[in-house]
Amino acid sequence: MNAFWSSKLQGLSTKMTLCRSSTAMHAPSGLHRRQRLCHRSKGVQNNSQDAPLPDRKLDTGMGSVPYTQSEVEALSGTEGFMYIAWLGALTIPILDARRRVIAVLGGTPRDAADWKTVTDGAAAMLMERAERVRLSNDALHHRRAQEPFAPLARGLSHGGGQTELSEIFQSPPNMHLTDELLAHRYFQRLACFASILFAMWAPLIFMFYEEQMALLRWKKPSLRWCFPGSGWCAVTALGNFDPDLGGHLILWDLKLVIRFLPGSTILLPSALIRHSNVAIHAHEHRCSFTQYMAGGIFWWLCNGFKTDTVYRATASMEELAAREAEDEVRWKEGMGMYSVIDDL
């Protein structure tokens, strides 16, 4: 698992992001599938009229909607989006039209009375260390943000021309800094909670990840892992900002704008669903702790510990034909691992 801090850390990969603010990016035009946000069998329907949206005081963790439909669309910069007034505590799955759980508003642990201490402490550690991060000017300007944004990643990586799976390189000062974060119980607890959510709501995908990671540990026993058991992209919002005014998570393909509170966690297949955040105010700060697994690792394992280039150059005609047949059903098999809500 990788950890990414935004500012960013990576566990297969974990990212932490130490950032002042995050800005929503406009998605390209195109057709969007209609999705439903449900808690078990209940759904929240969209209302496209330019009038205050109805209160949705549900016992499923939803609050009242403070925006008109036109204001919701102003947050995303385009029409037809639905606002999800998530209170950030209870776990609420997002379902597709076939009632598959494709994302999870994970919330917070119910039995963790000190969870605010954990999340506030993690945010304080990130903000304190943000001043110590050493990144080039080029590293601050990238496709993941419209303004300078400091990403710092740790974990395992494959892709971008790599011939071997390896740990993400960081300078010695940044390595020392992120080692401190990875070893701290705050981030270990955040990672553990995300793994529990992953195993609960996507058990087949979780088992697949576990099998792949066991294979990877066997092949590369010397690699250092950020956290055990992580997988699905898990984003924990941290910091001090008003979630009613900024920091919302936008899921472009689902046409959802989601209230995203500090201290809460959301899981989503980040390679499949385009996503970004609404900007916060200048006097506020927001950090992000994101765990993910690089897709290139799966391909490296599938190729028998080889890159695509090496595999295709060394495979027999029979092996290439078998791979082509596998590719034709890969999407269907992958979607088949997503949980149907009625089966959970």
C-alpha contacts under 8 A as a table, 3 or more apart, distances in Angstrom:
res1	aa1	res2	aa2	distance
1	M	10	Q	7.16
1	M	11	G	3.49
1	M	12	L	1.68
1	M	13	S	4.08
1	M	14	T	5.99
1	M	155	G	6.54
1	M	156	L	7.08
1	M	225	W	6.75
1	M	226	C	6.40
1	M	227	F	6.27
1	M	228	P	7.03
1	M	229	G	7.39
1	M	230	S	5.34
1	M	231	G	5.80
1	M	291	Q	6.64
1	M	292	Y	5.88
1	M	293	M	5.27
2	N	9	L	7.36
2	N	10	Q	3.51
2	N	11	G	2.84
2	N	12	L	3.67
2	N	13	S	1.05
2	N	14	T	2.97
2	N	15	K	6.19
2	N	153	A	7.50
2	N	154	R	6.01
2	N	155	G	4.38
2	N	156	L	6.14
2	N	225	W	7.77
2	N	226	C	6.35
2	N	227	F	7.82
2	N	291	Q	5.43
2	N	292	Y	5.24
2	N	293	M	5.76
2	N	294	A	7.77
3	A	8	K	7.34
3	A	9	L	4.10
3	A	10	Q	2.14
3	A	11	G	4.18
3	A	12	L	7.18
3	A	13	S	4.50
3	A	14	T	0.99
3	A	15	K	3.38
3	A	16	M	6.00
3	A	153	A	5.99
3	A	154	R	5.39
3	A	155	G	6.12
3	A	226	C	6.66
3	A	289	F	7.29
3	A	290	T	5.91
3	A	291	Q	4.70
3	A	292	Y	6.71
4	F	8	K	3.86
4	F	9	L	2.89
4	F	10	Q	3.87
4	F	11	G	7.88
4	F	13	S	6.91
4	F	14	T	4.22
4	F	15	K	0.57
4	F	16	M	3.41
4	F	17	T	6.03
4	F	151	P	7.17
4	F	152	L	5.99
4	F	153	A	4.48
4	F	154	R	6.38
4	F	289	F	6.04
4	F	290	T	5.07
4	F	291	Q	6.17
4	F	292	Y	7.97
5	W	8	K	1.98
5	W	9	L	3.66
5	W	10	Q	7.09
5	W	14	T	7.44
5	W	15	K	4.19
5	W	16	M	1.09
5	W	17	T	3.04
5	W	18	L	5.75
5	W	151	P	6.09
5	W	152	L	5.35
5	W	153	A	6.28
5	W	287	C	7.59
5	W	288	S	6.00
5	W	289	F	5.13
5	W	290	T	6.50
6	S	9	L	7.32
6	S	15	K	7.09
6	S	16	M	4.53
6	S	17	T	0.80
6	S	18	L	3.52
6	S	19	C	5.25
6	S	149	F	7.60
6	S	150	A	6.13
6	S	151	P	5.14
6	S	152	L	6.70
6	S	287	C	5.58
6	S	288	S	5.04
6	S	289	F	6.67
7	S	16	M	5.60
7	S	17	T	2.70
7	S	18	L	1.65
7	S	19	C	4.48
7	S	126	L	7.03
7	S	130	A	6.71
7	S	149	F	7.35
7	S	150	A	5.18
7	S	151	P	5.35
7	S	152	L	6.47
7	S	287	C	5.97
7	S	288	S	6.70
8	K	14	T	7.97
8	K	15	K	4.39
8	K	16	M	2.88
8	K	17	T	3.01
8	K	18	L	5.90
8	K	150	A	6.93
8	K	151	P	4.18
8	K	152	L	3.89
8	K	153	A	5.32
8	K	288	S	7.07
8	K	289	F	6.75
8	K	290	T	7.39
9	L	13	S	7.85
9	L	14	T	4.99
9	L	15	K	3.20
9	L	16	M	3.49
9	L	17	T	6.60
9	L	151	P	7.63
9	L	152	L	5.15
9	L	153	A	4.04
9	L	154	R	5.09
9	L	155	G	7.97
9	L	178	T	6.87
9	L	289	F	6.92
9	L	290	T	7.20
9	L	291	Q	7.97
10	Q	13	S	3.89
10	Q	14	T	2.36
10	Q	15	K	3.67
10	Q	16	M	6.67
10	Q	152	L	7.62
10	Q	153	A	4.34
10	Q	154	R	3.62
10	Q	155	G	4.67
10	Q	156	L	7.64
10	Q	226	C	7.05
10	Q	290	T	7.38
10	Q	291	Q	6.27
10	Q	292	Y	7.28
11	G	14	T	3.76
11	G	15	K	7.47
11	G	154	R	6.66
11	G	155	G	4.92
11	G	156	L	7.30
11	G	225	W	5.86
11	G	226	C	3.80
11	G	227	F	5.05
11	G	228	P	7.63
11	G	230	S	7.07
11	G	291	Q	6.12
11	G	292	Y	7.03
11	G	293	M	7.70
12	L	155	G	5.56
12	L	156	L	5.48
12	L	157	S	7.92
12	L	225	W	6.42
12	L	226	C	6.68
12	L	227	F	7.30
12	L	230	S	6.93
12	L	231	G	6.94
12	L	291	Q	7.68
12	L	292	Y	6.44
12	L	293	M	5.04
12	L	294	A	7.44
13	S	153	A	7.46
13	S	154	R	6.15
13	S	155	G	4.33
13	S	156	L	5.53
13	S	157	S	7.18
13	S	226	C	7.16
13	S	291	Q	5.95
13	S	292	Y	5.11
13	S	293	M	5.15
13	S	294	A	6.81
14	T	153	A	6.46
14	T	154	R	5.81
14	T	155	G	5.99
14	T	226	C	6.73
14	T	289	F	7.70
14	T	290	T	5.85
14	T	291	Q	4.09
14	T	292	Y	5.79
14	T	293	M	7.83
15	K	151	P	7.69
15	K	152	L	6.54
15	K	153	A	4.82
15	K	154	R	6.46
15	K	289	F	5.94
15	K	290	T	4.69
15	K	291	Q	5.61
15	K	292	Y	7.44
16	M	151	P	7.05
16	M	152	L	6.19
16	M	153	A	6.57
16	M	287	C	7.69
16	M	288	S	5.70
16	M	289	F	4.22
16	M	290	T	5.62
16	M	291	Q	8.00
17	T	150	A	6.63
17	T	151	P	5.30
17	T	152	L	6.42
17	T	287	C	5.70
17	T	288	S	4.84
17	T	289	F	6.06
17	T	290	T	7.60
18	L	126	L	6.04
18	L	127	M	6.55
18	L	130	A	6.00
18	L	149	F	8.00
18	L	150	A	6.18
18	L	151	P	6.94
18	L	152	L	7.95
18	L	286	R	7.56
18	L	287	C	5.04
18	L	288	S	6.67
19	C	22	S	7.12
19	C	149	F	6.16
19	C	150	A	6.32
19	C	285	H	6.96
19	C	286	R	6.02
19	C	287	C	5.47
19	C	288	S	7.74
20	R	149	F	7.91
20	R	282	A	7.85
20	R	284	E	7.27
20	R	285	H	4.88
20	R	286	R	5.95
20	R	287	C	7.49
21	S	279	A	5.93
21	S	280	I	5.54
21	S	281	H	7.42
21	S	282	A	7.40
21	S	284	E	7.55
21	S	285	H	6.06
21	S	286	R	5.94
22	S	145	A	7.07
22	S	247	G	7.12
22	S	277	N	5.93
22	S	278	V	6.37
22	S	279	A	4.82
22	S	280	I	6.59
22	S	286	R	7.69
23	T	145	A	6.56
23	T	146	Q	6.52
23	T	147	E	7.63
23	T	276	S	7.44
23	T	277	N	5.68
23	T	278	V	5.07
23	T	279	A	4.17
23	T	280	I	7.62
24	A	76	S	7.26
24	A	250	I	7.72
24	A	276	S	5.38
24	A	277	N	4.70
24	A	278	V	4.42
24	A	279	A	6.17
25	M	145	A	7.65
25	M	146	Q	7.42
25	M	276	S	6.32
25	M	277	N	7.66
26	H	76	S	7.17
26	H	77	G	6.60
26	H	78	T	7.95
27	A	252	W	6.42
27	A	274	R	7.76
32	H	253	D	5.39
32	H	254	L	6.53
32	H	255	K	7.09
33	R	253	D	6.78
33	R	254	L	6.32
34	R	96	D	7.98
34	R	97	A	7.51
34	R	254	L	6.47
34	R	255	K	7.69
35	Q	95	L	6.78
35	Q	96	D	5.28
35	Q	97	A	6.16
35	Q	254	L	5.73
35	Q	255	K	7.88
36	R	43	G	6.16
36	R	44	V	6.57
36	R	45	Q	7.06
36	R	94	I	6.54
36	R	95	L	5.73
36	R	96	D	6.29
36	R	97	A	7.22
37	L	43	G	5.56
37	L	44	V	5.73
37	L	92	I	7.86
37	L	93	P	6.82
37	L	94	I	4.58
37	L	95	L	5.92
38	C	41	S	6.20
38	C	42	K	5.04
38	C	43	G	4.20
38	C	44	V	6.41
38	C	92	I	6.64
38	C	93	P	5.99
38	C	94	I	5.77
38	C	95	L	6.44
39	H	42	K	5.27
39	H	43	G	6.64
39	H	60	T	6.42
39	H	92	I	5.13
39	H	93	P	6.00
39	H	94	I	7.85
40	R	92	I	7.77
40	R	93	P	7.35
40	R	341	I	6.63
40	R	342	D	7.83
41	S	341	I	7.86
46	N	82	M	5.70
47	N	53	L	6.83
47	N	69	Q	7.33
47	N	82	M	7.42
48	S	69	Q	6.21
48	S	80	G	6.61
49	Q	69	Q	6.38
50	D	68	T	6.19
50	D	69	Q	5.14
50	D	70	S	5.80
51	A	68	T	5.26
51	A	69	Q	6.26
51	A	70	S	7.99
52	P	65	V	7.90
52	P	66	P	7.59
52	P	67	Y	6.19
52	P	68	T	4.27
52	P	69	Q	6.77
53	L	65	V	6.09
53	L	66	P	7.65
53	L	67	Y	6.78
53	L	68	T	5.82
53	L	69	Q	6.78
54	P	64	S	7.28
54	P	65	V	6.81
55	D	63	G	7.21
55	D	64	S	4.33
55	D	65	V	5.86
56	R	62	M	6.36
56	R	63	G	5.72
56	R	64	S	5.00
56	R	65	V	7.08
57	K	62	M	5.92
57	K	63	G	5.01
57	K	64	S	5.78
58	L	61	G	6.33
58	L	62	M	5.40
58	L	63	G	6.88
59	D	62	M	7.10
60	T	90	L	6.73
60	T	92	I	7.40
61	G	86	W	6.18
61	G	87	L	5.50
61	G	88	G	7.08
61	G	89	A	6.52
61	G	90	L	5.19
61	G	91	T	7.60
61	G	92	I	7.64
62	M	84	I	7.68
62	M	85	A	5.60
62	M	86	W	4.77
62	M	87	L	5.55
63	G	85	A	5.25
63	G	86	W	6.16
63	G	87	L	5.99
64	S	85	A	6.29
65	V	83	Y	7.28
65	V	84	I	7.60
65	V	85	A	5.67
67	Y	70	S	7.90
67	Y	71	E	5.65
67	Y	72	V	6.14
68	T	71	E	5.16
68	T	72	V	6.36
69	Q	72	V	5.03
69	Q	73	E	6.32
69	Q	82	M	7.80
70	S	73	E	5.07
70	S	74	A	6.20
70	S	79	E	7.98
71	E	74	A	4.87
71	E	75	L	6.50
72	V	75	L	5.28
72	V	76	S	6.88
72	V	81	F	6.74
72	V	82	M	7.03
72	V	83	Y	6.27
72	V	257	V	7.45
73	E	76	S	5.21
73	E	77	G	5.71
73	E	78	T	5.40
73	E	79	E	5.26
73	E	80	G	6.83
73	E	81	F	5.90
74	A	77	G	4.86
74	A	78	T	6.80
75	L	257	V	7.80
75	L	278	V	6.89
76	S	79	E	7.86
76	S	81	F	7.39
76	S	250	I	7.10
76	S	257	V	7.26
76	S	278	V	7.73
78	T	81	F	7.41
80	G	255	K	6.88
81	F	255	K	4.69
81	F	256	L	5.47
81	F	257	V	6.71
82	M	255	K	6.28
82	M	256	L	4.94
82	M	257	V	6.01
83	Y	256	L	6.03
83	Y	257	V	4.82
83	Y	258	I	6.02
83	Y	259	R	7.77
84	I	256	L	6.97
84	I	257	V	6.05
84	I	258	I	4.73
84	I	259	R	6.19
85	A	258	I	6.55
85	A	259	R	5.53
86	W	258	I	6.78
86	W	259	R	5.51
86	W	260	F	7.23
87	L	90	L	7.54
87	L	259	R	7.51
87	L	261	L	7.45
88	G	91	T	7.96
88	G	105	L	7.65
88	G	106	G	7.86
88	G	107	G	4.90
88	G	108	T	7.18
88	G	259	R	7.86
88	G	260	F	6.74
88	G	261	L	5.81
88	G	264	S	5.61
89	A	106	G	7.82
89	A	107	G	4.30
89	A	108	T	5.15
89	A	109	P	7.85
89	A	110	R	7.98
89	A	264	S	6.99
90	L	105	L	7.89
90	L	106	G	6.99
90	L	107	G	5.04
90	L	108	T	6.77
91	T	104	V	7.06
91	T	105	L	5.49
91	T	106	G	4.58
91	T	107	G	5.10
91	T	108	T	7.66
92	I	104	V	5.94
92	I	105	L	5.03
92	I	106	G	6.57
92	I	107	G	7.87
93	P	101	V	6.06
93	P	102	I	7.67
93	P	103	A	6.08
93	P	104	V	4.36
93	P	105	L	5.98
93	P	106	G	7.89
94	I	101	V	5.70
94	I	102	I	5.95
94	I	103	A	5.10
94	I	104	V	5.71
94	I	105	L	7.43
95	L	98	R	7.47
95	L	99	R	4.99
95	L	100	R	5.15
95	L	101	V	4.66
95	L	102	I	5.75
95	L	103	A	7.22
95	L	341	I	7.74
96	D	99	R	5.18
96	D	100	R	5.44
96	D	101	V	6.79
96	D	102	I	6.57
97	A	100	R	7.43
98	R	340	V	7.62
99	R	340	V	5.52
99	R	341	I	5.92
99	R	342	D	7.81
100	R	338	Y	6.01
100	R	339	S	5.39
100	R	340	V	4.22
100	R	341	I	6.00
101	V	104	V	7.27
101	V	201	W	7.17
101	V	202	A	7.54
101	V	338	Y	6.27
101	V	339	S	5.54
101	V	340	V	6.11
101	V	341	I	6.28
102	I	268	L	6.75
102	I	269	P	7.23
102	I	338	Y	6.87
103	A	266	I	7.58
103	A	267	L	5.56
103	A	268	L	4.45
103	A	269	P	6.92
104	V	201	W	7.67
104	V	266	I	5.75
104	V	267	L	5.04
104	V	268	L	6.51
105	L	265	T	6.60
105	L	266	I	4.60
105	L	267	L	6.49
106	G	194	A	7.88
106	G	197	L	6.71
106	G	264	S	6.97
106	G	265	T	5.07
106	G	266	I	5.02
106	G	267	L	6.67
107	G	264	S	4.85
107	G	265	T	5.41
107	G	266	I	7.14
108	T	115	W	7.56
108	T	263	G	7.34
108	T	264	S	5.65
108	T	265	T	6.94
109	P	112	A	5.51
109	P	115	W	7.39
109	P	193	F	7.35
110	R	113	A	7.72
112	A	115	W	5.31
113	A	116	K	7.70
114	D	117	T	5.18
114	D	118	V	6.52
115	W	118	V	4.95
115	W	119	T	6.24
115	W	263	G	7.99
116	K	119	T	5.14
116	K	120	D	5.75
116	K	121	G	8.00
116	K	263	G	6.90
117	T	120	D	5.30
117	T	121	G	5.70
118	V	121	G	5.13
118	V	122	A	6.07
118	V	186	Y	5.21
118	V	189	R	7.90
119	T	122	A	5.03
119	T	123	A	6.19
119	T	186	Y	7.14
119	T	238	L	6.47
119	T	262	P	7.85
119	T	263	G	5.29
120	D	123	A	5.12
120	D	124	A	6.16
120	D	238	L	7.13
120	D	239	G	6.99
120	D	263	G	7.48
121	G	124	A	5.06
121	G	125	M	6.20
121	G	186	Y	7.00
122	A	125	M	5.14
122	A	126	L	6.31
122	A	186	Y	5.81
122	A	187	F	6.69
122	A	238	L	7.51
123	A	126	L	5.16
123	A	127	M	6.20
123	A	238	L	5.38
123	A	239	G	5.31
123	A	287	C	6.45
124	A	127	M	5.19
124	A	128	E	5.99
124	A	239	G	7.72
125	M	128	E	5.19
125	M	129	R	6.18
125	M	181	L	7.66
126	L	129	R	5.24
126	L	130	A	5.96
126	L	287	C	7.27
127	M	130	A	5.09
127	M	131	E	7.49
127	M	287	C	7.79
128	E	131	E	6.54
128	E	132	R	7.93
129	R	132	R	5.16
129	R	133	V	6.64
129	R	177	L	7.24
130	A	133	V	5.40
132	R	174	N	7.96
132	R	177	L	7.91
133	V	173	P	7.61
133	V	174	N	6.00
133	V	177	L	7.76
134	R	173	P	7.48
134	R	174	N	6.68
135	L	139	A	6.04
135	L	140	L	7.12
135	L	150	A	7.53
136	S	139	A	5.20
136	S	140	L	6.82
137	N	140	L	5.30
137	N	141	H	6.93
138	D	141	H	5.47
138	D	142	H	7.55
139	A	142	H	6.76
139	A	150	A	7.22
139	A	151	P	7.65
140	L	148	P	4.92
140	L	149	F	5.02
140	L	150	A	5.29
140	L	151	P	7.34
141	H	145	A	7.35
141	H	146	Q	7.85
141	H	147	E	6.96
141	H	148	P	5.25
141	H	149	F	6.58
142	H	145	A	6.26
142	H	146	Q	7.83
142	H	148	P	7.94
142	H	149	F	7.92
143	R	146	Q	7.35
145	A	148	P	7.01
145	A	149	F	6.39
153	A	168	I	7.11
154	R	167	E	7.40
154	R	168	I	5.67
154	R	169	F	7.70
154	R	170	Q	7.77
154	R	178	T	7.48
154	R	226	C	7.31
155	G	167	E	5.55
155	G	168	I	5.68
155	G	224	R	7.41
155	G	225	W	6.19
155	G	226	C	5.87
156	L	165	L	7.08
156	L	166	S	5.64
156	L	167	E	4.37
156	L	168	I	5.73
156	L	223	L	7.97
156	L	225	W	7.39
156	L	294	A	7.82
157	S	165	L	5.95
157	S	166	S	5.72
157	S	167	E	5.95
157	S	168	I	5.94
157	S	294	A	6.21
157	S	296	G	7.46
157	S	297	I	6.77
158	H	162	Q	5.93
158	H	163	T	7.85
158	H	164	E	6.90
158	H	165	L	4.95
158	H	166	S	6.76
158	H	294	A	6.95
158	H	296	G	5.14
158	H	297	I	5.49
158	H	300	W	7.62
159	G	162	Q	5.27
159	G	163	T	7.91
159	G	296	G	5.42
159	G	297	I	7.84
162	Q	165	L	7.05
163	T	306	K	7.61
163	T	307	T	6.19
164	E	306	K	7.56
164	E	307	T	7.61
165	L	297	I	7.08
165	L	300	W	7.63
166	S	223	L	7.39
167	E	223	L	7.02
167	E	224	R	7.42
170	Q	174	N	5.89
170	Q	175	M	5.55
171	S	174	N	5.30
171	S	175	M	5.94
172	P	175	M	4.90
172	P	176	H	6.10
173	P	176	H	5.22
173	P	177	L	6.23
174	N	177	L	4.98
174	N	178	T	6.11
175	M	178	T	5.30
175	M	179	D	6.01
176	H	179	D	5.08
176	H	180	E	6.46
177	L	180	E	5.36
177	L	181	L	6.77
178	T	181	L	4.99
178	T	182	L	6.12
179	D	182	L	5.15
179	D	183	A	6.13
180	E	183	A	5.39
180	E	184	H	6.36
181	L	184	H	5.32
181	L	187	F	6.70
182	L	187	F	6.26
182	L	188	Q	6.91
182	L	226	C	6.52
183	A	187	F	7.58
183	A	188	Q	7.17
184	H	187	F	5.84
184	H	188	Q	6.39
185	R	188	Q	4.83
185	R	189	R	5.93
186	Y	189	R	5.33
186	Y	190	L	6.37
187	F	190	L	4.93
187	F	191	A	6.08
188	Q	191	A	5.13
188	Q	192	C	6.09
188	Q	227	F	7.33
189	R	192	C	4.94
189	R	193	F	6.14
190	L	193	F	5.31
190	L	194	A	6.36
190	L	236	T	7.79
191	A	194	A	5.18
191	A	195	S	6.25
191	A	227	F	6.90
191	A	230	S	7.04
191	A	291	Q	7.67
192	C	195	S	5.09
192	C	196	I	6.30
192	C	229	G	7.95
192	C	230	S	7.85
193	F	196	I	5.13
193	F	197	L	6.37
194	A	197	L	5.14
194	A	198	F	6.18
194	A	230	S	7.16
194	A	234	A	6.22
194	A	265	T	7.39
194	A	267	L	7.76
195	S	198	F	4.95
195	S	199	A	6.17
195	S	229	G	5.90
195	S	230	S	5.11
195	S	231	G	7.38
196	I	199	A	5.20
196	I	200	M	6.11
197	L	200	M	5.12
197	L	201	W	6.07
198	F	201	W	5.59
198	F	202	A	5.58
198	F	203	P	7.07
198	F	206	F	6.46
198	F	230	S	7.69
198	F	231	G	7.49
198	F	232	W	6.55
198	F	267	L	7.61
199	A	202	A	5.59
199	A	203	P	4.78
199	A	206	F	5.42
199	A	207	M	7.95
200	M	203	P	5.85
201	W	339	S	6.84
201	W	344	L	7.56
202	A	205	I	5.46
202	A	206	F	6.00
202	A	337	M	7.67
202	A	338	Y	6.07
202	A	339	S	5.64
203	P	206	F	4.87
203	P	207	M	6.13
203	P	339	S	7.37
204	L	207	M	5.18
204	L	208	F	6.24
204	L	337	M	5.37
204	L	338	Y	6.99
204	L	339	S	7.39
205	I	208	F	4.98
205	I	209	Y	6.18
205	I	337	M	5.68
205	I	338	Y	6.79
206	F	209	Y	5.15
206	F	210	E	6.20
206	F	231	G	7.25
207	M	210	E	4.94
207	M	211	E	6.19
208	F	211	E	5.18
208	F	212	Q	6.27
209	Y	212	Q	5.09
209	Y	213	M	6.02
209	Y	231	G	6.63
210	E	213	M	5.10
210	E	214	A	6.12
210	E	229	G	6.90
211	E	214	A	5.17
211	E	215	L	6.38
212	Q	215	L	5.11
212	Q	216	L	6.21
212	Q	298	F	7.57
212	Q	301	L	7.54
213	M	216	L	4.85
213	M	217	R	6.04
214	A	217	R	5.12
214	A	218	W	6.23
215	L	218	W	5.14
215	L	219	K	6.29
215	L	301	L	7.95
216	L	219	K	5.11
216	L	220	K	5.80
216	L	221	P	7.69
216	L	301	L	7.42
217	R	220	K	5.14
217	R	221	P	4.89
217	R	223	L	7.65
218	W	221	P	5.71
220	K	223	L	5.87
225	W	228	P	6.96
227	F	230	S	6.58
230	S	291	Q	7.11
230	S	292	Y	7.41
231	G	234	A	7.90
231	G	291	Q	7.12
231	G	292	Y	5.59
231	G	293	M	5.67
232	W	267	L	6.57
232	W	268	L	6.63
232	W	269	P	6.27
232	W	291	Q	7.48
232	W	292	Y	5.89
232	W	293	M	7.08
233	C	267	L	5.62
233	C	268	L	5.56
233	C	269	P	5.92
233	C	270	S	6.02
233	C	290	T	6.84
233	C	291	Q	5.40
233	C	292	Y	4.36
233	C	293	M	7.18
234	A	265	T	6.72
234	A	266	I	5.76
234	A	267	L	4.41
234	A	268	L	6.66
234	A	290	T	5.51
234	A	291	Q	5.15
234	A	292	Y	6.66
235	V	265	T	5.50
235	V	266	I	5.34
235	V	267	L	6.32
235	V	288	S	6.71
235	V	289	F	5.81
235	V	290	T	4.41
235	V	291	Q	6.61
236	T	262	P	7.71
236	T	263	G	6.44
236	T	264	S	5.68
236	T	265	T	4.26
236	T	266	I	6.55
236	T	288	S	5.79
236	T	289	F	5.17
236	T	290	T	6.33
237	A	260	F	7.11
237	A	261	L	6.63
237	A	262	P	4.88
237	A	263	G	5.58
237	A	264	S	5.96
237	A	265	T	6.56
237	A	286	R	7.18
237	A	287	C	6.19
237	A	288	S	4.92
237	A	289	F	6.69
238	L	261	L	8.00
238	L	262	P	4.61
238	L	263	G	5.39
238	L	264	S	7.87
238	L	286	R	5.78
238	L	287	C	4.82
238	L	288	S	5.73
238	L	289	F	7.50
239	G	262	P	5.91
239	G	263	G	7.92
239	G	285	H	5.70
239	G	286	R	4.42
239	G	287	C	5.45
240	N	262	P	6.99
240	N	284	E	6.04
240	N	285	H	5.54
240	N	286	R	6.18
241	F	246	G	7.41
241	F	247	G	7.63
241	F	262	P	7.41
241	F	280	I	6.94
241	F	281	H	7.72
241	F	284	E	5.24
241	F	285	H	6.13
241	F	286	R	6.55
242	D	245	L	5.53
242	D	246	G	6.32
242	D	247	G	7.80
242	D	261	L	7.92
242	D	280	I	7.83
243	P	246	G	5.28
243	P	247	G	5.81
243	P	248	H	6.65
243	P	259	R	6.13
243	P	260	F	6.02
243	P	261	L	5.35
243	P	262	P	7.51
244	D	248	H	7.88
244	D	259	R	6.75
245	L	280	I	6.98
245	L	281	H	7.98
246	G	278	V	5.44
246	G	279	A	5.49
246	G	280	I	4.45
246	G	281	H	7.16
247	G	259	R	7.50
247	G	260	F	6.33
247	G	261	L	7.80
247	G	277	N	5.57
247	G	278	V	4.94
247	G	279	A	5.86
247	G	280	I	5.60
247	G	286	R	7.66
248	H	257	V	6.43
248	H	258	I	5.41
248	H	259	R	4.86
248	H	260	F	5.14
248	H	277	N	5.43
248	H	278	V	5.22
249	L	257	V	5.89
249	L	258	I	5.07
249	L	259	R	6.62
249	L	260	F	6.17
249	L	275	H	6.96
249	L	276	S	5.94
249	L	277	N	4.76
249	L	278	V	6.75
250	I	255	K	7.47
250	I	256	L	5.80
250	I	257	V	4.61
250	I	258	I	6.23
250	I	275	H	5.41
250	I	276	S	5.38
250	I	277	N	5.92
250	I	278	V	7.44
251	L	254	L	5.53
251	L	255	K	5.87
251	L	256	L	5.24
251	L	257	V	6.56
251	L	258	I	7.98
251	L	273	I	6.56
251	L	274	R	5.96
251	L	275	H	4.68
251	L	276	S	7.07
252	W	255	K	4.95
252	W	256	L	6.65
252	W	273	I	7.07
252	W	274	R	5.45
252	W	275	H	5.88
253	D	273	I	6.05
253	D	274	R	6.26
254	L	273	I	7.80
260	F	264	S	7.01
261	L	264	S	5.72
262	P	286	R	8.00
268	L	273	I	7.54
269	P	272	L	5.57
269	P	273	I	6.24
270	S	273	I	5.35
270	S	274	R	6.78
270	S	275	H	7.33
271	A	274	R	7.39
280	I	284	E	6.54
280	I	285	H	7.47
280	I	286	R	7.71
281	H	284	E	5.40
281	H	285	H	7.96
282	A	285	H	7.77
293	M	297	I	7.65
294	A	297	I	5.77
294	A	298	F	7.69
295	G	298	F	5.53
295	G	299	W	6.86
296	G	299	W	5.12
296	G	300	W	6.21
297	I	300	W	5.07
297	I	301	L	6.29
298	F	301	L	5.15
298	F	302	C	6.03
299	W	302	C	4.90
299	W	303	N	6.00
299	W	307	T	7.47
299	W	308	D	7.44
300	W	303	N	5.22
300	W	304	G	6.65
300	W	305	F	5.00
300	W	306	K	5.24
300	W	307	T	5.57
300	W	308	D	7.40
301	L	304	G	5.33
301	L	305	F	4.93
301	L	306	K	7.23
302	C	305	F	7.13
303	N	306	K	5.21
303	N	307	T	6.73
303	N	308	D	6.82
303	N	311	Y	6.05
304	G	311	Y	7.93
306	K	309	T	8.00
306	K	310	V	6.02
306	K	311	Y	5.82
307	T	310	V	5.28
307	T	311	Y	6.04
308	D	311	Y	5.07
308	D	312	R	6.05
309	T	312	R	5.44
309	T	313	A	6.20
310	V	313	A	5.09
310	V	314	T	6.14
311	Y	314	T	5.30
311	Y	315	A	5.67
312	R	315	A	5.38
312	R	320	L	7.15
315	A	318	E	7.97
315	A	319	E	5.77
315	A	320	L	6.25
316	S	319	E	5.10
316	S	320	L	6.25
317	M	320	L	5.13
317	M	321	A	6.16
318	E	321	A	5.13
318	E	322	A	6.17
319	E	322	A	5.05
319	E	323	R	6.15
320	L	323	R	5.01
320	L	324	E	6.22
321	A	324	E	5.11
321	A	325	A	6.34
322	A	325	A	5.12
322	A	326	E	6.22
323	R	326	E	4.96
323	R	327	D	6.12
324	E	327	D	5.07
324	E	328	E	6.55
325	A	328	E	5.36
325	A	329	V	7.08
326	E	329	V	5.56
326	E	330	R	5.89
327	D	330	R	4.99
327	D	331	W	7.71
328	E	331	W	7.46
329	V	332	K	5.36
329	V	333	E	6.15
330	R	333	E	5.16
330	R	334	G	6.02
331	W	334	G	5.05
331	W	335	M	6.19
332	K	335	M	5.26
332	K	336	G	6.10
333	E	336	G	4.94
333	E	337	M	6.77
334	G	337	M	5.50
334	G	338	Y	7.46
335	M	338	Y	5.51
336	G	339	S	7.80
339	S	343	D	7.08
339	S	344	L	7.15
340	V	343	D	5.49
340	V	344	L	6.93
341	I	344	L	5.49
